[in-house]
Amino acid sequence: MQGETLFISDLHLDSDHPEIQQQFLEFMQQDAKRCDALYILGDLFEVWLGDDDDNPDHQQIISNLKELSSQGTPIYIQHGNRDFLLGQHFAQQAGCTILDDPSVIDLYGEQVLIMHGDLLCSDDADYQAFRQQVRKPEWQAQFLQQSLAQRKQIAEGLRQKSQQETQAKTTEIMDVTQSTVDQYMQQHNVYILIHGHTHRPDIHKWKHNSDDRKRIVLGDWHAQGSVLRWSKDGYQLQTLSREQS
């Protein structure tokens, strides 16, 4: 369909969930092939150890992204909390453009703020401190200097620690902070925000200083796909069911 832009996030692709990878490949061959642009708002991969990552499943995704972009579909991607090491070599190989988080884009005349969403969870002080550390160029350079095997070991340790900490955190802490949402929207002078990360697909509407605002949250792809379809005529947050084998 012409005049339609698609948004997805939080696929968390890895070799342990081939059904998600297969659904994404089908999505690219069908829905994304006909759209004006595809935006991936972070966590395309469950883990990305660097652009020398030799996971064959990842390479298949890169090849398919490149094919899609070569056919004329612009692909834009933001870093997530799982794949923040995606670099320019990946972008070149996949035919994608890496966008800053946050970024403001023009959607058929509407100024819209897009984010992965983890920055909005400002009540989670421990995570925000960790995020600030691993986004520093010095930390990333030191990490990427290590062998791929060493990086895999470090990443697995960090993932286990994250899972343990997540279990101990309240639901409120792991969700967005409304004041932070308002702050980002005010800073970028927008009335619509699209993000992922929280795995809580929904469309929130509220007033701030008498202005109508909207926050559209993309779902993850663990049990089914989640896509936001945006056209000149409006938008739809849609669930893509997965065939059960």
ZADO-1210 file (C-alpha; in nm, 4 decimals, padded with zeros to 6 digits):
<atoms>
<atom x="00.0000" y="00.0000" z="00.0000" code="MET" pos="1"/>
<atom x="00.1440" y="00.3334" z="-00.1013" code="GLN" pos="2"/>
<atom x="00.1403" y="00.6139" z="00.1492" code="GLY" pos="3"/>
<atom x="00.2000" y="00.3875" z="00.4494" code="GLU" pos="4"/>
<atom x="00.4919" y="00.3954" z="00.6925" code="THR" pos="5"/>
<atom x="00.5527" y="00.1028" z="00.9287" code="LEU" pos="6"/>
<atom x="00.6985" y="00.1010" z="01.2810" code="PHE" pos="7"/>
<atom x="00.8173" y="-00.2033" z="01.4744" code="ILE" pos="8"/>
<atom x="01.0427" y="-00.2687" z="01.7740" code="SER" pos="9"/>
<atom x="01.1535" y="-00.5295" z="02.0260" code="ASP" pos="10"/>
<atom x="01.1792" y="-00.8338" z="01.8034" code="LEU" pos="11"/>
<atom x="01.4737" y="-00.9594" z="02.0119" code="HIS" pos="12"/>
<atom x="01.5844" y="-01.1880" z="01.7306" code="LEU" pos="13"/>
<atom x="01.8092" y="-01.4764" z="01.8301" code="ASP" pos="14"/>
<atom x="01.8751" y="-01.8354" z="01.7307" code="SER" pos="15"/>
<atom x="01.6573" y="-01.9725" z="02.0113" code="ASP" pos="16"/>
<atom x="01.3384" y="-01.8342" z="01.8554" code="HIS" pos="17"/>
<atom x="01.3375" y="-01.9214" z="01.4837" code="PRO" pos="18"/>
<atom x="00.9619" y="-01.8633" z="01.4684" code="GLU" pos="19"/>
<atom x="01.0114" y="-01.4918" z="01.5362" code="ILE" pos="20"/>
<atom x="01.2810" y="-01.4669" z="01.2722" code="GLN" pos="21"/>
<atom x="01.0572" y="-01.6431" z="01.0213" code="GLN" pos="22"/>
<atom x="00.7678" y="-01.4086" z="01.0945" code="GLN" pos="23"/>
<atom x="00.9943" y="-01.1069" z="01.0491" code="PHE" pos="24"/>
<atom x="01.1274" y="-01.2394" z="00.7181" code="LEU" pos="25"/>
<atom x="00.7702" y="-01.2871" z="00.5954" code="GLU" pos="26"/>
<atom x="00.6803" y="-00.9389" z="00.7199" code="PHE" pos="27"/>
<atom x="00.9657" y="-00.7890" z="00.5186" code="MET" pos="28"/>
<atom x="00.8725" y="-00.9829" z="00.2055" code="GLN" pos="29"/>
<atom x="00.5075" y="-00.8856" z="00.2247" code="GLN" pos="30"/>
<atom x="00.4082" y="-00.5813" z="00.4328" code="ASP" pos="31"/>
<atom x="00.7377" y="-00.3912" z="00.4338" code="ALA" pos="32"/>
<atom x="00.7952" y="-00.4475" z="00.0621" code="LYS" pos="33"/>
<atom x="00.4962" y="-00.2263" z="-00.0175" code="ARG" pos="34"/>
<atom x="00.5488" y="00.0531" z="00.2386" code="CYS" pos="35"/>
<atom x="00.6979" y="00.4011" z="00.2052" code="ASP" pos="36"/>
<atom x="00.9470" y="00.3423" z="00.4890" code="ALA" pos="37"/>
<atom x="01.0215" y="00.0992" z="00.7710" code="LEU" pos="38"/>
<atom x="01.1277" y="00.2207" z="01.1162" code="TYR" pos="39"/>
<atom x="01.2764" y="-00.0260" z="01.3670" code="ILE" pos="40"/>
<atom x="01.2777" y="00.1420" z="01.7070" code="LEU" pos="41"/>
<atom x="01.5395" y="-00.0671" z="01.8846" code="GLY" pos="42"/>
<atom x="01.6043" y="-00.4229" z="01.9997" code="ASP" pos="43"/>
<atom x="01.5868" y="-00.5809" z="01.6577" code="LEU" pos="44"/>
<atom x="01.8314" y="-00.8335" z="01.8046" code="PHE" pos="45"/>
<atom x="01.8333" y="-00.9903" z="02.1492" code="GLU" pos="46"/>
<atom x="02.2046" y="-00.9214" z="02.1661" code="VAL" pos="47"/>
<atom x="02.4546" y="-00.7596" z="01.9283" code="TRP" pos="48"/>
<atom x="02.8187" y="-00.8087" z="02.0184" code="LEU" pos="49"/>
<atom x="02.9631" y="-00.5884" z="01.7476" code="GLY" pos="50"/>
<atom x="02.9562" y="-00.5599" z="01.3713" code="ASP" pos="51"/>
<atom x="03.1870" y="-00.8630" z="01.3456" code="ASP" pos="52"/>
<atom x="02.9089" y="-01.0778" z="01.4956" code="ASP" pos="53"/>
<atom x="02.9230" y="-01.4086" z="01.3045" code="ASP" pos="54"/>
<atom x="02.5797" y="-01.5453" z="01.3994" code="ASN" pos="55"/>
<atom x="02.4451" y="-01.6963" z="01.0722" code="PRO" pos="56"/>
<atom x="02.0863" y="-01.6129" z="01.1691" code="ASP" pos="57"/>
<atom x="02.1854" y="-01.2482" z="01.2086" code="HIS" pos="58"/>
<atom x="02.3528" y="-01.2590" z="00.8692" code="GLN" pos="59"/>
<atom x="02.0285" y="-01.3829" z="00.7140" code="GLN" pos="60"/>
<atom x="01.8418" y="-01.0876" z="00.8630" code="ILE" pos="61"/>
<atom x="02.1064" y="-00.8450" z="00.7329" code="ILE" pos="62"/>
<atom x="02.0830" y="-00.9941" z="00.3831" code="SER" pos="63"/>
<atom x="01.7054" y="-00.9607" z="00.3810" code="ASN" pos="64"/>
<atom x="01.7183" y="-00.6034" z="00.5080" code="LEU" pos="65"/>
<atom x="01.9653" y="-00.5212" z="00.2308" code="LYS" pos="66"/>
<atom x="01.7391" y="-00.6800" z="-00.0274" code="GLU" pos="67"/>
<atom x="01.4413" y="-00.4792" z="00.0984" code="LEU" pos="68"/>
<atom x="01.6328" y="-00.1508" z="00.0916" code="SER" pos="69"/>
<atom x="01.7723" y="-00.2309" z="-00.2526" code="SER" pos="70"/>
<atom x="01.4163" y="-00.2650" z="-00.3785" code="GLN" pos="71"/>
<atom x="01.3480" y="00.0925" z="-00.2742" code="GLY" pos="72"/>
<atom x="01.2179" y="00.0744" z="00.0838" code="THR" pos="73"/>
<atom x="01.4056" y="00.3128" z="00.3163" code="PRO" pos="74"/>
<atom x="01.4876" y="00.1448" z="00.6487" code="ILE" pos="75"/>
<atom x="01.5636" y="00.3449" z="00.9628" code="TYR" pos="76"/>
<atom x="01.6782" y="00.1903" z="01.2887" code="ILE" pos="77"/>
<atom x="01.7426" y="00.3114" z="01.6421" code="GLN" pos="78"/>
<atom x="01.9565" y="00.1456" z="01.9046" code="HIS" pos="79"/>
<atom x="01.7789" y="-00.0525" z="02.1728" code="GLY" pos="80"/>
<atom x="01.9070" y="-00.1563" z="02.5113" code="ASN" pos="81"/>
<atom x="01.9991" y="-00.4978" z="02.3658" code="ARG" pos="82"/>
<atom x="02.1616" y="-00.3958" z="02.0373" code="ASP" pos="83"/>
<atom x="02.3178" y="-00.0577" z="02.1121" code="PHE" pos="84"/>
<atom x="02.6450" y="-00.1732" z="01.9527" code="LEU" pos="85"/>
<atom x="02.4976" y="-00.1764" z="01.6023" code="LEU" pos="86"/>
<atom x="02.7468" y="00.0266" z="01.4031" code="GLY" pos="87"/>
<atom x="02.7996" y="00.1848" z="01.0650" code="GLN" pos="88"/>
<atom x="02.9358" y="-00.1360" z="00.9117" code="HIS" pos="89"/>
<atom x="02.6081" y="-00.3095" z="01.0018" code="PHE" pos="90"/>
<atom x="02.4129" y="-00.0150" z="00.8607" code="ALA" pos="91"/>
<atom x="02.6038" y="-00.0349" z="00.5328" code="GLN" pos="92"/>
<atom x="02.5640" y="-00.4119" z="00.5050" code="GLN" pos="93"/>
<atom x="02.1923" y="-00.3968" z="00.5848" code="ALA" pos="94"/>
<atom x="02.1151" y="-00.0860" z="00.3822" code="GLY" pos="95"/>
<atom x="01.9789" y="00.0898" z="00.6922" code="CYS" pos="96"/>
<atom x="02.0158" y="00.4382" z="00.8348" code="THR" pos="97"/>
<atom x="02.0850" y="00.4555" z="01.2087" code="ILE" pos="98"/>
<atom x="01.8917" y="00.7372" z="01.3750" code="LEU" pos="99"/>
<atom x="01.9664" y="00.9120" z="01.7011" code="ASP" pos="100"/>
<atom x="01.7513" y="00.8269" z="02.0015" code="ASP" pos="101"/>
<atom x="01.5428" y="01.0403" z="02.0255" code="PRO" pos="102"/>
<atom x="01.4673" y="01.1728" z="01.6759" code="SER" pos="103"/>
<atom x="01.1888" y="01.3824" z="01.5283" code="VAL" pos="104"/>
<atom x="01.0541" y="01.2723" z="01.1903" code="ILE" pos="105"/>
<atom x="00.7976" y="01.4139" z="00.9502" code="ASP" pos="106"/>
<atom x="00.5041" y="01.1755" z="00.8994" code="LEU" pos="107"/>
<atom x="00.2958" y="01.3069" z="00.6129" code="TYR" pos="108"/>
<atom x="00.3140" y="01.6582" z="00.7534" code="GLY" pos="109"/>
<atom x="00.2996" y="01.5602" z="01.1233" code="GLU" pos="110"/>
<atom x="00.6050" y="01.6098" z="01.3453" code="GLN" pos="111"/>
<atom x="00.6490" y="01.2924" z="01.5522" code="VAL" pos="112"/>
<atom x="00.9070" y="01.1979" z="01.8163" code="LEU" pos="113"/>
<atom x="01.0431" y="00.8440" z="01.7966" code="ILE" pos="114"/>
<atom x="01.2448" y="00.6688" z="02.0688" code="MET" pos="115"/>
<atom x="01.3361" y="00.3198" z="02.1780" code="HIS" pos="116"/>
<atom x="01.1777" y="00.4043" z="02.5118" code="GLY" pos="117"/>
<atom x="01.4320" y="00.3083" z="02.7749" code="ASP" pos="118"/>
<atom x="01.5227" y="00.6732" z="02.8352" code="LEU" pos="119"/>
<atom x="01.1626" y="00.7288" z="02.9455" code="LEU" pos="120"/>
<atom x="01.1940" y="00.4793" z="03.2330" code="CYS" pos="121"/>
<atom x="01.3748" y="00.7361" z="03.4450" code="SER" pos="122"/>
<atom x="01.2595" y="00.5953" z="03.7812" code="ASP" pos="123"/>
<atom x="01.4875" y="00.2968" z="03.7228" code="ASP" pos="124"/>
<atom x="01.8006" y="00.4719" z="03.8449" code="ALA" pos="125"/>
<atom x="02.0214" y="00.1610" z="03.8365" code="ASP" pos="126"/>
<atom x="01.9396" y="00.0924" z="03.4743" code="TYR" pos="127"/>
<atom x="01.9883" y="00.4540" z="03.3713" code="GLN" pos="128"/>
<atom x="02.3330" y="00.4544" z="03.5323" code="ALA" pos="129"/>
<atom x="02.4208" y="00.1325" z="03.3482" code="PHE" pos="130"/>
<atom x="02.2887" y="00.2749" z="03.0218" code="ARG" pos="131"/>
<atom x="02.4990" y="00.5868" z="03.0591" code="GLN" pos="132"/>
<atom x="02.8087" y="00.3751" z="03.1193" code="GLN" pos="133"/>
<atom x="02.7728" y="00.1389" z="02.8219" code="VAL" pos="134"/>
<atom x="02.6843" y="00.4182" z="02.5782" code="ARG" pos="135"/>
<atom x="03.0172" y="00.5916" z="02.6393" code="LYS" pos="136"/>
<atom x="03.2541" y="00.5587" z="02.3392" code="PRO" pos="137"/>
<atom x="03.5401" y="00.4611" z="02.5710" code="GLU" pos="138"/>
<atom x="03.3453" y="00.1691" z="02.7222" code="TRP" pos="139"/>
<atom x="03.2341" y="00.0490" z="02.3801" code="GLN" pos="140"/>
<atom x="03.5832" y="00.0737" z="02.2326" code="ALA" pos="141"/>
<atom x="03.7274" y="-00.1285" z="02.5220" code="GLN" pos="142"/>
<atom x="03.4512" y="-00.3901" z="02.4916" code="PHE" pos="143"/>
<atom x="03.4912" y="-00.4269" z="02.1149" code="LEU" pos="144"/>
<atom x="03.8674" y="-00.4749" z="02.1485" code="GLN" pos="145"/>
<atom x="03.8056" y="-00.8072" z="02.3209" code="GLN" pos="146"/>
<atom x="03.7598" y="-01.1300" z="02.1275" code="SER" pos="147"/>
<atom x="03.4149" y="-01.2332" z="02.0134" code="LEU" pos="148"/>
<atom x="03.4242" y="-01.5273" z="02.2540" code="ALA" pos="149"/>
<atom x="03.5053" y="-01.2971" z="02.5450" code="GLN" pos="150"/>
<atom x="03.2264" y="-01.0605" z="02.4435" code="ARG" pos="151"/>
<atom x="02.9776" y="-01.3472" z="02.4318" code="LYS" pos="152"/>
<atom x="03.0768" y="-01.4484" z="02.7848" code="GLN" pos="153"/>
<atom x="03.0452" y="-01.0917" z="02.9150" code="ILE" pos="154"/>
<atom x="02.7105" y="-01.0419" z="02.7425" code="ALA" pos="155"/>
<atom x="02.5711" y="-01.3627" z="02.8892" code="GLU" pos="156"/>
<atom x="02.6759" y="-01.2535" z="03.2361" code="GLY" pos="157"/>
<atom x="02.5139" y="-00.9133" z="03.1887" code="LEU" pos="158"/>
<atom x="02.1949" y="-01.0744" z="03.0616" code="ARG" pos="159"/>
<atom x="02.1689" y="-01.3059" z="03.3616" code="GLN" pos="160"/>
<atom x="02.2284" y="-01.0143" z="03.5971" code="LYS" pos="161"/>
<atom x="01.9634" y="-00.8093" z="03.4165" code="SER" pos="162"/>
<atom x="01.7095" y="-01.0902" z="03.4444" code="GLN" pos="163"/>
<atom x="01.7729" y="-01.1223" z="03.8184" code="GLN" pos="164"/>
<atom x="01.7409" y="-00.7484" z="03.8724" code="GLU" pos="165"/>
<atom x="01.4260" y="-00.7275" z="03.6615" code="THR" pos="166"/>
<atom x="01.2533" y="-00.9869" z="03.8783" code="GLN" pos="167"/>
<atom x="01.3181" y="-00.7716" z="04.1830" code="ALA" pos="168"/>
<atom x="01.1839" y="-00.4485" z="04.0300" code="LYS" pos="169"/>
<atom x="00.8285" y="-00.3247" z="04.0536" code="THR" pos="170"/>
<atom x="00.6081" y="-00.2853" z="03.7482" code="THR" pos="171"/>
<atom x="00.5959" y="00.0897" z="03.8025" code="GLU" pos="172"/>
<atom x="00.9730" y="00.1314" z="03.8009" code="ILE" pos="173"/>
<atom x="01.0037" y="-00.0582" z="03.4718" code="MET" pos="174"/>
<atom x="00.7394" y="00.1533" z="03.2973" code="ASP" pos="175"/>
<atom x="00.7800" y="00.5055" z="03.1653" code="VAL" pos="176"/>
<atom x="00.7689" y="00.8075" z="03.3950" code="THR" pos="177"/>
<atom x="00.4973" y="01.0470" z="03.2821" code="GLN" pos="178"/>
<atom x="00.6899" y="01.3601" z="03.3748" code="SER" pos="179"/>
<atom x="00.9837" y="01.2385" z="03.1654" code="THR" pos="180"/>
<atom x="00.7531" y="01.1717" z="02.8710" code="VAL" pos="181"/>
<atom x="00.6181" y="01.5259" z="02.8955" code="ASP" pos="182"/>
<atom x="00.9695" y="01.6637" z="02.9268" code="GLN" pos="183"/>
<atom x="01.0916" y="01.4973" z="02.6054" code="TYR" pos="184"/>
<atom x="00.7805" y="01.5958" z="02.4130" code="MET" pos="185"/>
<atom x="00.8070" y="01.9549" z="02.5348" code="GLN" pos="186"/>
<atom x="01.1770" y="01.9680" z="02.4520" code="GLN" pos="187"/>
<atom x="01.1154" y="01.8529" z="02.0948" code="HIS" pos="188"/>
<atom x="00.7935" y="02.0506" z="02.0501" code="ASN" pos="189"/>
<atom x="00.5769" y="01.7536" z="01.9464" code="VAL" pos="190"/>
<atom x="00.2354" y="01.6189" z="02.0391" code="TYR" pos="191"/>
<atom x="00.2883" y="01.2574" z="01.9328" code="ILE" pos="192"/>
<atom x="00.5473" y="01.0092" z="02.0616" code="LEU" pos="193"/>
<atom x="00.6100" y="00.6560" z="01.9319" code="ILE" pos="194"/>
<atom x="00.8293" y="00.4133" z="02.1272" code="HIS" pos="195"/>
<atom x="00.8838" y="00.0526" z="02.2285" code="GLY" pos="196"/>
<atom x="01.0902" y="-00.1088" z="02.5064" code="HIS" pos="197"/>
<atom x="00.8204" y="-00.1607" z="02.7707" code="THR" pos="198"/>
<atom x="00.6448" y="-00.4417" z="02.5795" code="HIS" pos="199"/>
<atom x="00.3083" y="-00.2852" z="02.6655" code="ARG" pos="200"/>
<atom x="00.1375" y="-00.2014" z="02.3343" code="PRO" pos="201"/>
<atom x="-00.1193" y="00.0725" z="02.3788" code="ASP" pos="202"/>
<atom x="-00.2249" y="00.4203" z="02.2689" code="ILE" pos="203"/>
<atom x="-00.2255" y="00.6740" z="02.5526" code="HIS" pos="204"/>
<atom x="-00.4004" y="01.0092" z="02.5203" code="LYS" pos="205"/>
<atom x="-00.3873" y="01.2972" z="02.7682" code="TRP" pos="206"/>
<atom x="-00.3696" y="01.6740" z="02.7999" code="LYS" pos="207"/>
<atom x="-00.0595" y="01.8679" z="02.8991" code="HIS" pos="208"/>
<atom x="-00.0863" y="02.2438" z="02.9397" code="ASN" pos="209"/>
<atom x="-00.4172" y="02.2226" z="02.7487" code="SER" pos="210"/>
<atom x="-00.2451" y="02.0466" z="02.4531" code="ASP" pos="211"/>
<atom x="-00.3694" y="01.7076" z="02.3323" code="ASP" pos="212"/>
<atom x="-00.0886" y="01.4533" z="02.3365" code="ARG" pos="213"/>
<atom x="-00.0550" y="01.0910" z="02.2259" code="LYS" pos="214"/>
<atom x="00.1950" y="00.8195" z="02.3167" code="ARG" pos="215"/>
<atom x="00.1866" y="00.5107" z="02.0973" code="ILE" pos="216"/>
<atom x="00.3650" y="00.2088" z="02.2438" code="VAL" pos="217"/>
<atom x="00.4763" y="-00.0731" z="02.0156" code="LEU" pos="218"/>
<atom x="00.4557" y="-00.4300" z="02.1403" code="GLY" pos="219"/>
<atom x="00.7299" y="-00.6910" z="02.1362" code="ASP" pos="220"/>
<atom x="00.7318" y="-00.9922" z="01.9022" code="TRP" pos="221"/>
<atom x="00.7604" y="-01.2676" z="02.1619" code="HIS" pos="222"/>
<atom x="00.4123" y="-01.4181" z="02.1208" code="ALA" pos="223"/>
<atom x="00.3056" y="-01.2301" z="01.8082" code="GLN" pos="224"/>
<atom x="00.4139" y="-00.9463" z="01.5871" code="GLY" pos="225"/>
<atom x="00.3341" y="-00.5820" z="01.6605" code="SER" pos="226"/>
<atom x="00.3299" y="-00.3095" z="01.3960" code="VAL" pos="227"/>
<atom x="00.2128" y="00.0495" z="01.3768" code="LEU" pos="228"/>
<atom x="00.0767" y="00.1427" z="01.0338" code="ARG" pos="229"/>
<atom x="00.0731" y="00.5139" z="00.9623" code="TRP" pos="230"/>
<atom x="-00.0759" y="00.6773" z="00.6533" code="SER" pos="231"/>
<atom x="-00.2179" y="01.0135" z="00.5509" code="LYS" pos="232"/>
<atom x="-00.5568" y="00.8876" z="00.6629" code="ASP" pos="233"/>
<atom x="-00.4524" y="00.7923" z="01.0173" code="GLY" pos="234"/>
<atom x="-00.2788" y="00.5144" z="01.2068" code="TYR" pos="235"/>
<atom x="-00.3456" y="00.1645" z="01.3389" code="GLN" pos="236"/>
<atom x="-00.1566" y="-00.0334" z="01.6030" code="LEU" pos="237"/>
<atom x="-00.1899" y="-00.3890" z="01.4790" code="GLN" pos="238"/>
<atom x="-00.1130" y="-00.7364" z="01.6097" code="THR" pos="239"/>
<atom x="00.0290" y="-00.9852" z="01.3613" code="LEU" pos="240"/>
<atom x="-00.0700" y="-01.3324" z="01.4757" code="SER" pos="241"/>
<atom x="00.1796" y="-01.6135" z="01.4314" code="ARG" pos="242"/>
<atom x="00.0779" y="-01.9441" z="01.2804" code="GLU" pos="243"/>
<atom x="00.0868" y="-02.2148" z="01.5445" code="GLN" pos="244"/>
<atom x="00.2648" y="-02.5319" z="01.4401" code="SER" pos="245"/>
</atoms>
